[in-house]
Amino acid sequence: MKLPLIITTTAAMVPLQAQASIQSPNLLPTPPMGFNNWARFMCELNETLFIDTADAMASNGLLAAGYNWMNLDDCWMTHQRAPNGSLMWNTTKFPHGLPWLGEYVKAKGFRFGIYEDAGNLTCGGYPGSLGYEELDARTFADWGVEYLKLDGCNVVPDNGRTSQQQYRHLYGLWHRILSGMSHPLVFSESAPAYFANAKSLSDWYRVMDWVPQYGELARHSNDILVYAGEGSAWDSIMVNYHFNTLVARYQRPGYYNDPDFLIPDHPGLTMDEKKSQFALWASFSAPLIISAYIPGLYKEDIKFLTNRDLIEVDQDPLAQQATLASRDGVVDVLTRSLVDGSRLVTVLNTGNSSVQRDISLRWLGLDPEQRYRARNLWDGTDEDIQRGIAVTLNPHATDVYKITVLDGRVEAIPTGIVFNTASGNCLTEYEDTVQFKPCTGGERQIWQVRGPEISPLSGSLECLATNGTHAFLAPCANNRAQMWSYQVSGNLKSELNGHCLTEGNGIASCGSELDSQVFGLPSGVKQ
Ligand code: GLA
């Protein structure tokens, strides 16, 4: 009955063109940090939990370290809307009401966030926002909410749209509503998560292509294992870590890939594993939203969660996502640049035994002839290094080093693996040819991108070239047959004929987000 009225209002109030945060990243210049109840408490949320959490975070150093979002997840509302169509909070769970709770946490220095769903119902079966978008946005703003996590359960295509188009339609509508408000809400989009596990990743890539235009962050893939869930929490962290490595190209100041919550009190995790999750998420400049019983966290948990150097990395204004410099099947080495000109190197042992690796400065795009200092961001110790760093890691542990040049400033060359993000295979130099092979490490799978040219580290005078049908290596000659551009779609396009590098075929005409044509490249490559 209310529906036509709401649609009319929406059409009248929603501006046709709305700005994206990536054009002007003022709304959320660095990734959000804070608390959300979901992975720890699921639907068991209430006022006391939020008060106790806010009080604990204000006194244990988490708020001071930057964790300042206090976000409600699903199940905060009643099963029916009010007669005027408004959403209502559950008064048993929130006896003083959400505006009161918002005021409470704000008085402590937090900001207040909420959860809804773009479809008919939330994932937990509460009223979704479909048809009520304008009203719900206004309601949230009236309650003092500044952040909306918009889930995508129960979205049903209409008007002949495909599923992907329907999500785009609804999230685009929300973007126009939210960004048209006098105080725009931060917009966290869960749309991509509904496409991440398909056999072909084309629709997932298509959704990822638009989420950065509409919001400030996107839950791109699986839910992290909840506290009461069955299975391995470490495996769940690794799955989400893996998904995040596939979408690095989308991230820039104003838009952040979200691999889901930090779960530092999950009983299935060792201390090395919890610290790894934090170090990896910080290296990605990912959102750091803790889902744990915060008053019960141990001192050692608070200690690593408030590690200043790693938080500074997470909040670095470049918001570069660390990308894979090398992957050998056990150890992943990731790297990125920081705003002060230093280089980050993050080393993850995915294996079940301790490992030792020598990591060459060349893998990080640095000139090995210079002198560098490496700071271990876990313990703050500095060491002068030449040519590389030797790292020893416990099972599932991660070390992070910040590398600064001792004399002046060095521009790192974007360096790392070039891999097909659907198959996971690495572009591999093999004599004068290139092949896609499982990533096993070594300099035949590490590439440097200098402007439009792409060279293997194993033979830096050779460039990736094409004759129009094949891709191969040839002596670098500064001609169009060796020039490539990297698109946000993930395509590597030849400047010779506009065709795309293709796993299996060498080079072929560019399709729309084809699995065989989407690649991950090192961070720092211009798009
Ligand atoms: C989905 C989301 C989770 C959580 C639940 C709530 O599964 O991905 O993060 O919000 O819904 O029902």
Boltz pocket constraint, residues with backbone or C-beta under 6 A from the ligand:
constraints:
  - pocket:
      binder: B
      contacts: [[A, 38], [A, 73], [A, 74], [A, 115], [A, 122], [A, 123], [A, 124], [A, 151], [A, 190], [A, 193], [A, 219], [A, 221], [A, 223]]
      max_distance: 6.0
